[in-house]
Amino acid sequence: MTCHVPNHRNLSETIIRMLAEGNSPPEALPPLYESIDPDALDSLFSRRGVDGTIEFEHAGCRIVVHGNREIQIEESPDESV
């Protein structure tokens, strides 16, 4: 799933909402800070014109955040197969 996040919304909160849409309520998910610093993520992409991406895994998903504030979330491949 993909989402473009407006500048007035936090990326970290949007990631949690997106994960909750496909899996379970936000309170059932592990805290985002176990995978990435949410404040640093929000701060890094708070300015316009940021170039680059950050990729990390959280709650069994691969999450990519682009400089244009687009978030992509995919299920992580099952490594036990």
MOMO-V745992 format. One record per residue. N is the residue number from 1. RES is the residue in three letters. OMEGA is omega in whole degrees, -180 to 180 (999 if undefined). NEAR is the number of other C-alpha atoms within 10 Angstrom. Layout:
N:RES:OMEGA:NEAR
N:RES:OMEGA:NEAR
This chain:
1:MET:-177:11
2:THR:-180:13
3:CYS:171:14
4:HIS:-174:14
5:VAL:176:15
6:PRO:-177:12
7:ASN:-177:14
8:HIS:179:7
9:ARG:178:11
10:ASN:176:18
11:LEU:-176:24
12:SER:178:18
13:GLU:179:13
14:THR:178:15
15:ILE:179:20
16:ILE:178:19
17:ARG:180:14
18:MET:179:18
19:LEU:-179:22
20:ALA:179:15
21:GLU:-176:10
22:GLY:-171:9
23:ASN:-172:11
24:SER:179:11
25:PRO:-178:12
26:PRO:-179:15
27:GLU:178:9
28:ALA:180:9
29:LEU:174:14
30:PRO:180:12
31:PRO:-178:14
32:LEU:-178:16
33:TYR:175:11
34:GLU:-179:11
35:SER:-177:12
36:ILE:178:15
37:ASP:-176:11
38:PRO:180:18
39:ASP:178:12
40:ALA:178:11
41:LEU:180:15
42:ASP:-178:17
43:SER:-178:11
44:LEU:-176:12
45:PHE:-179:22
46:SER:180:18
47:ARG:176:12
48:ARG:175:10
49:GLY:177:10
50:VAL:-180:13
51:ASP:176:9
52:GLY:180:10
53:THR:171:14
54:ILE:179:13
55:GLU:178:13
56:PHE:177:12
57:GLU:179:17
58:HIS:176:21
59:ALA:177:17
60:GLY:-179:12
61:CYS:172:15
62:ARG:-176:15
63:ILE:177:22
64:VAL:177:17
65:VAL:-179:22
66:HIS:-180:17
67:GLY:178:17
68:ASN:177:18
69:ARG:173:23
70:GLU:178:15
71:ILE:174:22
72:GLN:179:18
73:ILE:177:20
74:GLU:174:14
75:GLU:176:14
76:SER:177:13
77:PRO:180:10
78:ASP:-177:7
79:GLU:-178:5
80:SER:-178:4
81:VAL:999:4
